[in-house]
Amino acid sequence: MDATNESSEGAPFILLGLTTSPEQRRPLFGLFLVLYVAGILGNGLIVAAIRASPALRAPMYFLLAHLSFADLCFTSVTVPKMLANLLAHDRSISVAGCLTQMYFFFALGVTDSCLLAAMAYDRYVAIRHPLHYATRMSRAVCKALVGTAWLVSHVHSLLHILLMARLSFCASHHVPHFFCDHQPLLRLSCSDTRHIQLLIFTEGAAVVVTPFLLILASYGAIAAAVLRLPSASGRLRAVSTCGSHLAVVSLFYGTVIAVYFQPTSRYEAERGRVATVMYTVVTPMLNPVIYSLRNRDVQGALRALFTGRKISAGDS
């Protein structure tokens, strides 16, 4: 028994993927390849347009560029491996590779969470305190918000990975998921995982639930200000914009909370995979559309990027 456990410790994990049906693999490969390419192109173009255009130097575009870059990296941590496994016979991943994937997945996911909160705060200040916007959202403040987001996310991820690396996996190494994620790996562990569960519900809640509540509070305050606008068309446009933002934010946070903030014993692999697709593939693809591609300044910057025309700050 001991010899079996010892030999199993260094064995690679087998990612079972989205489906075990061979007939479904190629259609799923085509679908997720399209979604992945759309997300990469959308986020990549936003980053390029904001960096190239002097007209997009407002704090919200600075935050948006970092969100798009984080989304681009976030999807690239899991989706390429998922696509390869849909066509490959060998779906193994080493323990080191698994922990590395998990580290960057958590780090970039929390970065997304913090940046979404920073963007909501930016809109709140712009609408509720327009006269103080330049000082409250100065370049130094924006850099501090972004730096804090990246720092907190990596500290959070490192803490979790150090704990995950101490677990023993002496049972099956078949992971019912398309990447190395917390809950399915905890189900496979023969170690005591209560300390990790406690960390998820405490420190994890601080970096996920707290930004979500701040976003809801910010948009609630924005909605109150919007209802006082004199123009009916202005109210309708603002409500439409805020509504689309909240829809994507709710999809992201709702699925994240549903997957992670539940006891491991209640985790269901099939439902977990579906929910995970929402925040790893769908929301990063939607963010460029919701936050930027409907914005006339961004549209102008993208046209200038494609045509090679120089655009100045006065053009916006």
N, C-alpha and C positions, 0 to 999 in steps of 0.2 A: 504493500500500500504506500509506504513512504517513498519507495523508488518511483512509483507511478506519479506521485505528487511532484517529486523533484524534477522528473523529466518533463512534466507538463508545464512547469513554471516558465521555462524559456521558449515554449512552443509559440508559434505565431498565431494570431487571431484569424479566423475566417469570417469575412464580412458576407453575410447571406444576401444582403442587398434589399431592393424594394420588392422583389418577387422571386419565388422559386420556380415559376413556370417559364420554360424555355420559349413558349409562344409569345409571351408578353415582353420579353427582353428587348427585341429590336424596336417595336413601337415605342416603348418607354425611352430607349436610347435616342430615337429621333425627336421625341417630345422634349426631353430635358436638354438635348443639345441645342435646340432652337431657343429654349428659355435661357440657357446659360449664355449663348452668344448674344442674345438680346440684352441681357443684363450687363455683360462685359462691354458691349458697344455703347449702351446708354450711359453707364457710369463713366466709362473712359472718355466719351465725348464731353460730358459735363466737366470733368477735371481739366481736360485740354482747353475747352472754351473759357473757363474761368481763369486759368493761368495765362491765356493768351490775350485776354481782353482787358484793357485798362478801365472799361466801363463797368466791369463787374468787380469792384473793389469794396463794396459794402460788406459789413460784417456777416450778413446772412449768406452771401456767396462764399465767403471764406469758410464758414461752417459747412456749407453745402459741398464744397470741394473735398473737405475731409470726410464727410459722410459718404460721398460717392467713392472715394478711394478706399475707405473701410469696407464698403459693400462689395467693391470689386475683388478685394482680397478675401473677404468673408466667403463668398461663393466659390472662390478658387481653392479654398482649403478642402472642400468636400466633394464638389460636383465632378471635377475631372476624374478622381478615383472612382466615383460612382459610375460614371460613363464607361470607364475602362472595364470595370467589373461586370457591367451588363453584357459585354461581349467576350470577356475572358473566361477561361476555365479555372485558372488559378486566381482566387479572390482573397488570398492571404495578405496579411499586413503584420510586420514584426511588432513586438511589444514596444520598442523604441519609436517606431513609426507611428504606432497607435497613440502613444502619449504625446508625441510631437503634434500630430494632427489635432488632438484634443486641446492641447495648449493654445494653439493659434485660433482654433474655433471659439473657445471661450473668450480669449483676449479680444478678438475682433467683434464678437457678439456683444460684449459689454461696452466696447468702444462705440458701437452703433447705438446702444441704449443711452449712453451718456450724451452723445452728440445730438440725438433726437430731442433730449431734454434741453440742451443748450439752444437749439434752434427754436423750440417753443418759447423759451425765455426771451430770445431775441425778438420774436414777433410780439410778445407781451409788452416789452419795453417800447417797441416802435409804435404800438397802438395806444397804450395807456399812458406813456410818458414821452411823447415825441420831442418835447423841448429839452429833455435830458438824455436823449438817445445817444448823442455823440460822445458823452462822457461815460454813460453806463455801459455802452458797447464799444469802447475804444479798441484800437488794435491790440493794446496790451491786455485788455480784459478778454478779448477773443482768443489770443494766444494762450492765456492762462486757462481758459475753459477747455480748449483743445488739448493742451498739455496735461491737464488733470484727467481728462477722459482717457488718454492713452496710458498714463501712469497707473491710474486706478485699475484699468482693465488688465494690465500685465501683472500687477501685484495679485489681483484676484485669481487670475489664471494660474500663476506660479504656485500659489497656496494650494489650489485644488490638485494640481498635477503632482506636487510633492506628496500629498496624501494618497492619491491614486496609485503612485509608484510603489507604495508600501503594501498594497493589497496582494494577496495570493489568489491565483486562479487555478485551482486544482480540479475543477470539473470540466465541462465542455468549453472549448475555446471558440465555438460557433456563435458569432454575434448576430442577432436577428435585426440588423440595421444596415444602412448603406455607408456609415462611417462610425468611428469610435466615439460613442457618446456615453455620458454618465450612467443613465439608468440601465441600459442593457448590460453594461460592463459590471455594474454593481450586482445585478442579478446573477452573474456568472461567478462572482467572487465567493470564496469559502472563508474569507476573513470577516471580522466584525466591522460592519460599515456604518454603525450608528454615528460615529464621529463625523463622517462625511455627510450623512443625512442632516445632522445638526448644523453643519457649516452651510449647507445649501439653504436651509430654512432661516438662517440668521444673516451671515455675511452675504450670501447669495441674494437674499431679499433686499438687502441694502443697495445693491448695484442694479437691480432689475425693477423691483416694485417701487422703490423711492423715485427714480426718474419717471416712471409711468404716472405716479400720483402727481408729480410736479407738472407733467405735460397736461394732465386733465385739469389741474388748477389753473394753469396758464391759459388754456383754451376756454375755460369757463369765464375767466376775467375778460378775455378777448371778445367772447360772445356777448357779454354784458355791454361792452363798449360799442360793438357793432350795431346792436339793437337801438342805440341812441343816434345812429347816423341819420342825417336829414334825407338823404337820397334813397329811395326804394331800390333802385338798380344797384347802388353801392352796397346796400345791406345784402341783397341777393347774391352779388358776386363774392362778397366776403364770407357769407354763410356757405356757399358752394366750395370755396377754397378750404375753409376750416373743416368742412364736412369730409372732404376727400382726404385731408391730412389725418384727421382722427380715424377714418376708416382703416387706413394703412397702418397707423400706429396701433390701433386696437387689434388688428390681425397679427402684427408682430408680437406684441406683448401678451395677447390672449393665448396664442399657441405656445409661447415660451413658458408662461406660468402653468399652463395645462400639462406640459411635459415634465417640468422639473420640480414644481412645488406640489408633489404628491409622494406618499411613501413608496419605496421601491417595490413593496409587495403588491401594490395596486397597479403597477405599470403594465400596460398592454402593448406588446411590440407593434402590432398592426396599426393601432390608433396613434402610437408614438411616431411611427414613420410618416404617416400622413400629416400630422401636425408639424413635424420637423421640416417637411418639404415647404410648408407655408413660410416659415421664417428663414430658411436657408436659400431658397430659390425664388419664391414668388415675390416677397416684399423687397428684396434687393433689386429685382427687375422693375417693380412698380415705382420705387422711390424717384428715379430720374423723371418719370412721367408726371408724378404727382407734385414734386417739389420744384421742377425746373423747366421741363419741356413745354409747359403751358405758359411760361413766363416770356413776355415779349423781349425783355433785355437778353435773356439767355438765347432765345431764337435768333436774335440779331447777331449775337456773338458766334453762334454756330454757323450761320450763313457766312459771316466774315471768315471763319475758320476754314470753310470749304472753298470759298472763292479767293482766299488770299488777300482780301481787302482789309486794310488797317481800320480799326474802330477806336475812336477816342472816347474819353469819359463824357464829352459833351454830346455824343450821339445818342445816349440813352435819355 
